[in-house]
């Protein structure tokens, strides 16, 4: 198909922008510009800008996940995959990619459990995690970007809080409550593995 004057001028503009950004050296620019004004068909114009961005285009911003942050809107909502966990003379684990119920209850007696929210999704923006242990132990791990409140207590045991604080804008609000009787429950913040690598990363599958 025959090329119009306007189409030749658009290609020329793309070439001017490319040389200004350092994508082309002056020799390449002059050769391509001359070819653009001599071109008679689309087939002659297309190769001149095939390896260049569209004039005025700007690189899209990386997603929060790709830059080591958290894309919270994509992590809130959906059906819960787990609303509780139980351990008796044993253990349980909730980690990797799983969806936390708006109310999640965990119990461990003469056993232990691990609740890891670093790669988790959330059924609701307001989440309550209730932890109870009798002569056992339980750990809750949250990412730095999550808003967390810890309100548990221990009787002849401990309910450790190393996580209370605000998260990044748009994060869910998670309240961790419950009690430990002759046992221990700890809530702490740890970097996500993806953030440590500086990449979005692929979440691990849910265990337990």
DRENLO-744403 format. One record per residue (C-alpha): chain; z, x, y. Coordinates in Angstrom, 2 decimals. Each point is the difference from the previous one (the first is absolute). Layout:
// residues N
<site A, <Z, X, Y>>;
...
This chain:
// residues 208
<site A, <0.00, 0.00, 0.00>>;
<site A, <-0.87, 1.26, 3.48>>;
<site A, <2.94, 1.25, 2.09>>;
<site A, <0.62, -1.34, 3.51>>;
<site A, <0.89, 1.97, 3.13>>;
<site A, <3.51, -1.46, -0.13>>;
<site A, <0.48, 1.23, -3.57>>;
<site A, <-1.18, 3.49, 0.92>>;
<site A, <2.45, 0.02, 2.91>>;
<site A, <2.88, -1.06, -2.27>>;
<site A, <-0.75, 2.93, -2.29>>;
<site A, <-0.18, 2.34, 2.99>>;
<site A, <3.41, -1.25, 1.17>>;
<site A, <1.48, 0.66, -3.45>>;
<site A, <-1.38, 3.54, 0.14>>;
<site A, <1.45, 0.59, 3.49>>;
<site A, <3.42, -1.17, -1.13>>;
<site A, <-0.20, 2.15, -3.12>>;
<site A, <-0.76, 3.18, 1.94>>;
<site A, <2.79, -0.80, 2.47>>;
<site A, <2.47, -0.29, -2.91>>;
<site A, <-1.22, 3.22, -1.59>>;
<site A, <-1.64, -1.69, -3.00>>;
<site A, <-3.36, 1.55, 0.91>>;
<site A, <-0.84, 3.32, 1.61>>;
<site A, <-2.49, 0.09, 2.85>>;
<site A, <-2.90, 1.10, -2.19>>;
<site A, <0.51, -2.90, -2.43>>;
<site A, <0.46, -2.40, 2.89>>;
<site A, <-3.25, 1.02, 1.72>>;
<site A, <-1.99, -0.19, -3.25>>;
<site A, <1.32, -3.43, -0.88>>;
<site A, <-0.34, -1.34, 3.54>>;
<site A, <-3.63, 1.06, 0.15>>;
<site A, <-0.65, -1.58, -3.39>>;
<site A, <1.73, -3.21, 1.14>>;
<site A, <-2.24, -0.47, 3.03>>;
<site A, <-3.09, 0.77, -2.11>>;
<site A, <1.00, -2.36, -2.80>>;
<site A, <-2.19, -3.04, -0.53>>;
<site A, <1.78, -1.70, -2.92>>;
<site A, <3.53, -0.77, -1.18>>;
<site A, <-0.61, 2.34, -2.93>>;
<site A, <-0.40, 2.90, 2.42>>;
<site A, <3.10, -0.91, 2.03>>;
<site A, <2.49, -0.65, -2.80>>;
<site A, <0.30, 3.59, -1.35>>;
<site A, <0.83, 1.29, 3.49>>;
<site A, <3.38, -1.77, 0.12>>;
<site A, <0.76, -0.63, -3.66>>;
<site A, <2.77, 2.62, -0.01>>;
<site A, <1.48, -1.06, 3.37>>;
<site A, <2.45, -2.76, 1.01>>;
<site A, <-1.17, -3.02, 1.97>>;
<site A, <0.20, 0.61, 3.79>>;
<site A, <3.35, -1.09, 1.40>>;
<site A, <1.57, -0.28, -3.46>>;
<site A, <3.50, 1.34, -0.46>>;
<site A, <1.66, 0.98, -3.27>>;
<site A, <2.12, -2.79, -1.36>>;
<site A, <3.72, 0.62, 0.03>>;
<site A, <1.47, 0.88, -3.37>>;
<site A, <2.12, -2.69, -1.64>>;
<site A, <3.78, 0.51, 0.13>>;
<site A, <0.04, 0.67, -3.75>>;
<site A, <-2.71, 2.64, 0.27>>;
<site A, <1.92, 1.83, 2.72>>;
<site A, <3.28, -0.05, -1.88>>;
<site A, <1.40, -3.15, 1.64>>;
<site A, <0.41, -3.49, -1.42>>;
<site A, <-2.37, -2.93, 0.50>>;
<site A, <2.75, -2.61, -0.07>>;
<site A, <-2.16, -3.14, 0.42>>;
<site A, <-1.76, 0.85, -3.27>>;
<site A, <3.35, 0.53, -1.75>>;
<site A, <1.68, -3.32, 0.90>>;
<site A, <-0.81, -3.23, -1.81>>;
<site A, <-1.05, -0.91, -3.50>>;
<site A, <1.85, -1.10, -3.10>>;
<site A, <3.01, 2.03, -1.07>>;
<site A, <-0.42, 2.05, -3.17>>;
<site A, <3.77, 0.40, -0.40>>;
<site A, <3.02, -1.91, 1.28>>;
<site A, <2.69, 1.84, -1.90>>;
<site A, <1.04, 2.70, -2.45>>;
<site A, <2.76, 0.37, -2.60>>;
<site A, <1.48, 2.91, -1.91>>;
<site A, <2.81, 0.00, -2.60>>;
<site A, <0.65, 3.28, -1.77>>;
<site A, <-3.40, 1.06, 1.23>>;
<site A, <-2.14, 0.22, 3.09>>;
<site A, <-2.78, -1.61, 2.01>>;
<site A, <-2.56, 1.17, 2.52>>;
<site A, <-2.09, -1.68, 2.68>>;
<site A, <-2.34, 2.48, 1.63>>;
<site A, <-3.59, 0.63, 0.95>>;
<site A, <-2.14, -2.98, 1.01>>;
<site A, <1.96, -3.20, -0.53>>;
<site A, <0.67, -3.09, 2.11>>;
<site A, <3.67, -0.60, 0.86>>;
<site A, <1.19, -3.61, 0.00>>;
<site A, <1.50, -1.29, 3.23>>;
<site A, <3.32, 0.00, -1.90>>;
<site A, <0.37, 2.72, -2.61>>;
<site A, <3.16, 0.31, -2.12>>;
<site A, <0.86, 3.07, -2.09>>;
<site A, <2.95, 0.40, -2.38>>;
<site A, <1.10, 3.01, -2.02>>;
<site A, <3.04, 0.22, -2.30>>;
<site A, <0.72, 3.27, -1.75>>;
<site A, <-3.52, 0.94, 0.94>>;
<site A, <-2.19, 0.86, 2.94>>;
<site A, <-3.01, -1.06, 1.98>>;
<site A, <-2.54, 1.26, 2.51>>;
<site A, <-1.65, -2.12, 2.70>>;
<site A, <-2.72, 1.85, 1.89>>;
<site A, <-1.60, -1.78, 2.96>>;
<site A, <-2.16, 2.87, 1.27>>;
<site A, <-3.27, -1.41, -1.38>>;
<site A, <1.17, -3.59, -0.45>>;
<site A, <-1.49, -3.16, 1.45>>;
<site A, <2.14, -2.85, 1.28>>;
<site A, <-0.21, -3.71, -0.66>>;
<site A, <1.64, -0.66, 3.36>>;
<site A, <0.58, 1.86, 3.25>>;
<site A, <3.73, -0.84, -0.47>>;
<site A, <1.27, 1.39, -3.31>>;
<site A, <3.49, 0.08, -1.49>>;
<site A, <0.80, 2.38, -2.87>>;
<site A, <3.32, -0.72, -1.70>>;
<site A, <1.41, 2.83, -2.13>>;
<site A, <2.99, -0.34, -2.32>>;
<site A, <1.39, 2.61, -2.36>>;
<site A, <3.06, 0.26, -2.23>>;
<site A, <0.77, 3.49, -1.22>>;
<site A, <-3.61, 0.91, 0.59>>;
<site A, <-2.30, 1.44, 2.61>>;
<site A, <-2.95, -1.17, 2.02>>;
<site A, <-2.30, 1.62, 2.54>>;
<site A, <-2.21, -1.65, 2.63>>;
<site A, <-2.66, 2.18, 1.63>>;
<site A, <-1.78, -1.13, 3.16>>;
<site A, <-2.71, 1.64, 2.14>>;
<site A, <0.73, 1.21, 3.56>>;
<site A, <-2.31, -2.71, 1.41>>;
<site A, <2.01, -2.95, -1.37>>;
<site A, <2.64, -1.96, 1.97>>;
<site A, <3.18, -0.01, -2.09>>;
<site A, <3.53, -1.42, 0.23>>;
<site A, <2.66, 0.92, -2.57>>;
<site A, <3.01, -2.31, -0.34>>;
<site A, <1.49, 0.68, -3.43>>;
<site A, <3.48, 1.21, -0.94>>;
<site A, <1.73, 1.75, -2.84>>;
<site A, <3.27, -0.65, -1.83>>;
<site A, <1.26, 3.10, -1.76>>;
<site A, <-3.58, 1.12, 0.52>>;
<site A, <-2.45, 0.59, 2.79>>;
<site A, <-2.89, -1.67, 1.80>>;
<site A, <-1.80, 2.81, 1.82>>;
<site A, <-2.09, -0.63, 3.09>>;
<site A, <-2.45, 2.69, 1.13>>;
<site A, <-2.73, -2.43, 0.99>>;
<site A, <1.09, -2.53, 2.64>>;
<site A, <-2.38, 0.09, 2.93>>;
<site A, <-3.20, -1.27, 1.56>>;
<site A, <-3.40, 0.57, -1.50>>;
<site A, <-3.45, 0.08, 1.56>>;
<site A, <-1.44, -3.06, 1.82>>;
<site A, <-0.89, -2.83, -2.36>>;
<site A, <2.10, 1.23, -2.90>>;
<site A, <1.90, -2.46, -2.21>>;
<site A, <3.74, -0.37, 0.57>>;
<site A, <1.88, 0.84, -3.18>>;
<site A, <3.70, -0.69, -0.43>>;
<site A, <1.73, 1.75, -2.90>>;
<site A, <3.30, -1.62, -0.95>>;
<site A, <2.34, -0.38, -2.99>>;
<site A, <2.93, 1.94, -1.44>>;
<site A, <0.90, 2.81, -2.36>>;
<site A, <3.06, -0.28, -2.26>>;
<site A, <1.10, 3.33, -1.43>>;
<site A, <-3.56, 1.18, 0.52>>;
<site A, <-2.40, 1.06, 2.69>>;
<site A, <-2.98, -1.33, 1.93>>;
<site A, <-1.93, 2.18, 2.41>>;
<site A, <-2.68, -0.92, 2.54>>;
<site A, <-2.00, 2.88, 1.50>>;
<site A, <-3.25, 0.74, 1.80>>;
<site A, <-2.64, 2.29, -1.45>>;
<site A, <-3.54, 0.82, 1.04>>;
<site A, <-2.77, -1.70, -1.93>>;
<site A, <-1.97, 2.40, -2.19>>;
<site A, <-3.15, -0.89, 1.95>>;
<site A, <1.69, 0.97, 3.27>>;
<site A, <1.12, 3.32, -1.48>>;
<site A, <-3.60, 0.75, -0.89>>;
<site A, <-1.26, -1.33, 3.33>>;
<site A, <-2.28, -2.43, -1.85>>;
<site A, <-0.12, -3.68, -0.81>>;
<site A, <0.20, 0.79, -3.72>>;
<site A, <-0.11, -2.32, -2.97>>;
<site A, <3.27, -1.80, -0.72>>;
<site A, <1.49, 0.32, -3.43>>;
<site A, <0.13, -2.96, -2.34>>;
<site A, <3.17, -2.04, -0.28>>;
<site A, <2.41, 1.15, -2.65>>;
<site A, <2.66, -2.07, -1.68>>;
